[in-house]
Amino acid sequence: MSNPFSINGGAVVAMVGKDCVAIGCDLRLGMQALTVSNNFPKIFSYGDAFLGLTGLATDVTTMSEIFRYKVNMYRLREERDIEPQTMANLVSSTLYERRFGPYFVSPVIAGINQRTGEPFICGFDSIGCIDFAKDFIVSGTASDQLFGTCEALWEPDLEPEDLFETCSQALLNAVDRDALSGWGAHVYVITKDKIIKRLLKGRQD
Amino acid sequence: MRHGWNPYTDNGGSIIGIAGDDFVILAGDTRHTSGYNINSRDERKVYRLGENSSLVLATVGFGADAKDLAQTMRRAVEDFKFQHNLKDMTVSAAAQFLCTVLYGNRFFPKYAYCILGGLDKNGKARLYSYDPVGSYSKEGESRAAAGAASSLIVPFLDNQVEFKNQYIPSSKGTQERPVEHLDRDTVVRLVKDAFTGATERHIEVGDGLQIVTVSAQDGYQEEIMPLKRD
């Protein structure tokens, strides 16, 4: 249990629907088996791109701040919001800069490309290798459980409300079987012209 | 180089058991692995305990121990019949016996996870699950999963069999959806969904799916469904 990826616990999942994407995270922050906080969201928004970060909590906070800085600089230079695909390459190269002393995080990106209208999700390992997926991405200490629930519940071309329910059920039931994740959840449903954020209570144990 | 002999191997695979009202379904994939190798694509994990028995046992873990346990149980159930004037062993008796057998090997355990299913004397479904040293619940359970992909399968079963995290839509999240007995077609569908999902994401699961149903009406039925072989 000295694995930096499983000291604090946490889970993130992202899914693609019909002209929409969903991304959800749990709210727990722990030190091994001891829960320290039940209000530690792991999804951060950078304009059109949403970034979920699981892993070592100190690195989650650090990375979210690094990307706040980098995306603000991008916006000033380009005079526009960053696209999810561009964000993916930014995350990848930022992680690979630390190839031999990595940040202990497993990032996930979800968003709609405002230029093309295409939904986009992807995941990374801790040194920046991108996993482009057409269906869903999971990360965190409940990733096994999430693979099971997502693989069984997800189907192509879900409408925003159905995608929300699918994503939420996949997340809630997965974290209930992981001792290091849970204590409520945040779920975002993103369409081209609307972002809905919902706070789920979930099991409090 | 230090070399020590290891008496156990993990042969992968997964099993599921779901109890309905008057039927019980046990299923397991038919892949047998050691490390990254596939030893067999048709090694079945679900055993019927006797020719006309309603008792079914599914085992995963170390294949040799799993098979030996199934054989021990099969012999015990047959022997019981001859010792007790051709009376069948009840499912609760078989459950307690399996516990005794497993705990009998407490200090050199049979490295196998077991799920035992059957019908009681009223024709109602019973399902028990065990750890390798015999711990089990006498009340039984409505669903169980074990083996390599159990961590993928269990949360799905929580959601779809016990309706966990589901609420009555009109109650605004105040009333949980009540648990009800599922019909047979639904359970078979759930088992197939669980295994196709597990096959997709776990390398030790695949090749074939053995589904055994024991019901009060139709007795013993067995089906083999192909799974992905990659």
Chai-1 contact restraints between the chains, C-beta under 6 A:
chainA,res_idxA,chainB,res_idxB,connection_type,confidence,min_distance_angstrom,max_distance_angstrom,comment,restraint_id
A,D144,B,S151,contact,1.0,0.0,6.0,A-B,restraint_1
A,D144,B,L152,contact,1.0,0.0,6.0,A-B,restraint_2
A,Q145,B,S151,contact,1.0,0.0,6.0,A-B,restraint_3
A,Q145,B,P155,contact,1.0,0.0,6.0,A-B,restraint_4
A,F147,B,L152,contact,1.0,0.0,6.0,A-B,restraint_5
A,F147,B,R201,contact,1.0,0.0,6.0,A-B,restraint_6
A,G148,B,L152,contact,1.0,0.0,6.0,A-B,restraint_7
A,G148,B,I153,contact,1.0,0.0,6.0,A-B,restraint_8
A,G148,B,P155,contact,1.0,0.0,6.0,A-B,restraint_9
A,G148,B,F156,contact,1.0,0.0,6.0,A-B,restraint_10
A,T149,B,P155,contact,1.0,0.0,6.0,A-B,restraint_11
A,T149,B,F156,contact,1.0,0.0,6.0,A-B,restraint_12
A,E151,B,G197,contact,1.0,0.0,6.0,A-B,restraint_13
A,E151,B,E200,contact,1.0,0.0,6.0,A-B,restraint_14
A,E151,B,R201,contact,1.0,0.0,6.0,A-B,restraint_15
A,A152,B,F156,contact,1.0,0.0,6.0,A-B,restraint_16
A,A152,B,D193,contact,1.0,0.0,6.0,A-B,restraint_17
A,A152,B,G197,contact,1.0,0.0,6.0,A-B,restraint_18
A,L172,B,N165,contact,1.0,0.0,6.0,A-B,restraint_19
A,N173,B,P155,contact,1.0,0.0,6.0,A-B,restraint_20
A,N173,B,D158,contact,1.0,0.0,6.0,A-B,restraint_21
A,N173,B,N159,contact,1.0,0.0,6.0,A-B,restraint_22
A,N173,B,N165,contact,1.0,0.0,6.0,A-B,restraint_23
A,A174,B,P155,contact,1.0,0.0,6.0,A-B,restraint_24
A,R177,B,V154,contact,1.0,0.0,6.0,A-B,restraint_25
A,R177,B,P155,contact,1.0,0.0,6.0,A-B,restraint_26
